[in-house]
Amino acid sequence: MNKDQCFQIGRIAKVHGLRGEVNVVLDVDYPEDYEGLEHLFLDQKGRLVPFFLEHFVIQPGGKALAKFEELNTIEQVESLVGSEVFLPLTELPELEEDQYYYHELIGFEVIDEVIGPIGPVQIIYDLETQDLLGVLHKGKEVLIPIQDGIITQVDKAAKKVYCRLPEGLLDIYLED
């Protein structure tokens, strides 16, 4: 399993108690969807390693308490602190027809209402303050905020993202 086949749900923040439990900080919209996970993958030196769980209990504040099978002491789990936590893409919760996951937008063509075709989505920047589409336009990366009013429609079947860019946004990126 590699990262291209997975999505990150969080990271191990710290050890909890003395019996091998850890606190996982989740970076997902609906933490309750992940209650009772039976396995997950941890990034260990750039490789995804599967771990089986005795329990995965959702806690308040977007956290979870996890206990791995066969890891029963604080010493056995200390090295896992800071590890990113992943699940296979096949385990993503089902979405409504008009909803989408960011990773699905990679390769979609971005089309502005006024300008027309802008270019393909190359990357998604999932930032704390603002999520952005990284779009290749005339050989340069253009960052487009992912927000209502700018992204007007996503057509998954046609692989197109329709938008209404703020006036002058493209000019900022095209100036030398």
GIRA-V155486 format. One record per pair of residues at least 12 apart in sequence whose ideal C-beta (glycine too) atoms are under 10 Angstrom apart, sorted by the first residue. I is the first residue (numbers start at 0). J is the second residue. Records with the same first field share a line. If there is no record, write none. Layout:
I: J / J
This chain:
0: 40 / 46 / 47 / 48 / 49 / 85 / 86 / 87
1: 40 / 45 / 46 / 47 / 85
2: 40 / 42 / 45 / 46 / 47 / 83 / 85
3: 88 / 102
4: 40 / 47 / 85 / 87 / 88 / 89
5: 39 / 40 / 42 / 47 / 83 / 84 / 85 / 86 / 87 / 88 / 89 / 90 / 91 / 102
6: 26 / 27 / 85 / 86 / 87 / 88 / 90 / 91 / 100 / 101 / 102
7: 25 / 26 / 27 / 40 / 42 / 83 / 84 / 85 / 86 / 125
8: 23 / 24 / 25 / 26 / 27 / 30 / 32 / 33 / 36 / 39 / 40 / 63 / 83 / 84 / 85 / 86 / 90 / 91
9: 22 / 23 / 24 / 25 / 26 / 27 / 30 / 33 / 39 / 61 / 62 / 63 / 65 / 82 / 83 / 84 / 85
10: 22 / 23 / 24 / 25 / 26 / 41 / 42 / 79 / 80 / 81 / 82 / 83 / 84 / 85
11: 23 / 24 / 41 / 63 / 65 / 76 / 78 / 79 / 80 / 81 / 82 / 83 / 84
12: 24 / 25 / 62 / 63 / 80 / 81
13: 76 / 77 / 80 / 81
14: 72 / 73 / 74 / 75 / 76 / 77 / 79 / 80
15: 58 / 62 / 64 / 65 / 66 / 73 / 76
16: 64 / 66 / 73
17: 71 / 72 / 73 / 74
18: 66 / 70 / 71 / 72 / 73 / 75 / 76
19: 53 / 65 / 66 / 67 / 68 / 69 / 70 / 71 / 72 / 73 / 74 / 75 / 76 / 77 / 79
20: 53 / 54 / 56 / 64 / 65 / 66 / 67 / 70 / 71 / 73 / 76
21: 63 / 64 / 65 / 66 / 67 / 70 / 73 / 76 / 77 / 79 / 80 / 82 / 84
22: 58 / 62 / 63 / 64 / 65 / 80
23: 36 / 39 / 55 / 56 / 57 / 58 / 61 / 62 / 63 / 64 / 65 / 79 / 82 / 84
24: 60 / 61 / 62 / 63 / 84
25: 57 / 58 / 60 / 61 / 62 / 63 / 84
26: 61 / 83 / 84 / 125
27: 61 / 63 / 86 / 91 / 92
28: 61 / 92
29: 57 / 92
30: 57 / 58 / 59 / 60 / 61 / 62 / 63
31: 57
32: 57 / 90 / 91 / 92 / 93
33: 55 / 57 / 63 / 84 / 86 / 90 / 92
34: 54 / 55 / 56 / 57 / 63
35: 52 / 54 / 55 / 56 / 57
36: 51 / 52 / 54 / 55 / 56 / 57 / 63 / 65 / 84 / 86 / 90
37: 51 / 52 / 53 / 54 / 55 / 68
38: 50 / 51 / 52 / 55 / 67 / 68 / 86 / 87 / 90
39: 51 / 52 / 55 / 65 / 67 / 84 / 85 / 86 / 87 / 90
40: 82 / 83 / 84 / 85 / 86 / 87
41: 67 / 79 / 81 / 82 / 83 / 84 / 85
42: 81 / 82 / 83 / 84 / 85
43: 78 / 79 / 82 / 83
44: 82
47: 83 / 85 / 87
48: 79 / 82 / 85
49: 85 / 87
50: 65 / 67 / 68 / 69 / 70 / 79 / 82 / 84
51: 67 / 68 / 69 / 70
52: 65 / 66 / 67 / 68
53: 65 / 66 / 67 / 68 / 69 / 70 / 71
54: 66 / 67 / 68
55: 67 / 84
63: 84
65: 79 / 84
67: 79
88: 100 / 102 / 103
91: 103
94: 155
96: 155
97: 152 / 153 / 155
98: 153 / 155
99: 150 / 153 / 154 / 155 / 160
100: 123
101: 120 / 122 / 123 / 124 / 125 / 130 / 132 / 145
102: 123 / 125
103: 120 / 123 / 153 / 155 / 158
104: 119 / 120 / 122 / 123 / 132 / 134 / 145 / 150 / 153 / 155 / 158 / 159 / 160
105: 119 / 120 / 121 / 122 / 123 / 132 / 133 / 158
106: 119 / 120 / 121 / 158
107: 119 / 120 / 132 / 134 / 153 / 154 / 155 / 157 / 158 / 159 / 160
108: 120 / 134 / 154 / 157 / 158 / 159 / 160 / 161
109: 132 / 134 / 135 / 136 / 141 / 143 / 150 / 159 / 160 / 161 / 162 / 164
110: 151 / 152 / 154 / 157 / 159 / 160 / 161 / 162
111: 143 / 149 / 151 / 160 / 161 / 162 / 163 / 164 / 168 / 169
112: 151 / 152 / 161 / 162 / 163 / 164
113: 162 / 163 / 164 / 166
114: 136 / 162 / 164 / 168 / 169
116: 136 / 159
117: 132 / 134 / 135 / 136 / 137 / 141 / 143 / 160 / 162 / 164 / 168 / 169
118: 134 / 135 / 136 / 137 / 138 / 139 / 140 / 141
119: 132 / 133 / 134 / 135 / 136 / 158 / 160
120: 132 / 133 / 134 / 135 / 143 / 158 / 160
121: 133 / 134 / 135 / 140 / 141
122: 134 / 135 / 140 / 142
123: 145
124: 142 / 144 / 145
125: 145
129: 142 / 144 / 145 / 146
130: 143 / 144 / 145 / 146 / 150
131: 143 / 144 / 145 / 146
132: 144 / 145 / 149 / 150 / 160 / 162
134: 160 / 162 / 169 / 172
136: 169 / 172 / 173
137: 169 / 172 / 173
138: 173
139: 169 / 172 / 173 / 174 / 175
140: 172
141: 164 / 168 / 169 / 171 / 172 / 173
142: 168 / 171 / 172
143: 160 / 162 / 164 / 165 / 168 / 169
144: 162 / 164 / 165 / 168
145: 160 / 162
148: 162 / 163 / 165
149: 162 / 163 / 164 / 165 / 168
150: 162 / 163
151: 163
